[in-house]
């Protein structure tokens, strides 16, 4: 059975940026862009008319991205909201999440990171760009009454060897480099990788690396 298509909308007041974001999503088979807009007013109208599964909102759009997120969450609580912004003000991040957004991503991310974030929030997890998440956690900032450190999606229980390999994947190492660091053969590393990706629920090593850097430390069996 094929996966359900994720109906997405993109709202950003910069046409070139908006077009680039939309194209990033349409390159992935599970996403369909159903509407685009450039303001908070557009965002709310799109939400009412199209009822998308996912809305990607610019924080600084005319009318305010946070305000749009709050109204959309009130109207359509099941719609997932991903905020996209060049702003790294922790107060704005907190406000966006409190307004109902599940994700907050810096505009400097590449397409793979953006799609990964969207997939995570569509799965019901919260996703914050790793640099922002680290600042919030270190500063013990609060998102509503819940610590961000507690709200980040936990990794599944891993064996000590799986955790070691995942940590090295998170450092960007390839199989040969992991083998050298872990004192294993390259074939043994390959033997671990496929089951590890399946256990993490990710499609490739890039997503595994992002998950390792953006989640709680894995538990060890």
Buried (B, 14 or more C-beta within 10 A) or exposed (E): EEEEEBBBBBBBBBEEBBEBBBEBBEEBEBBBBBBBBBBBBBBBBBBEEBBBBBBBBBBBBEBBBBBBBBBBBEEBEEBBBBBBBEBBEBEBBBBBBBBBBBBBBBBEBEBEBBBBBBBBBBEEBBBBBBEBBBBBBEEEBEBEEEBBBEBBBEBEEBBEBBBBBBBBBBEEBEBEBBBEBBEBEBEBBEEBBEEBBEBBBBEEBBBBBBBBBBBEEBEEE
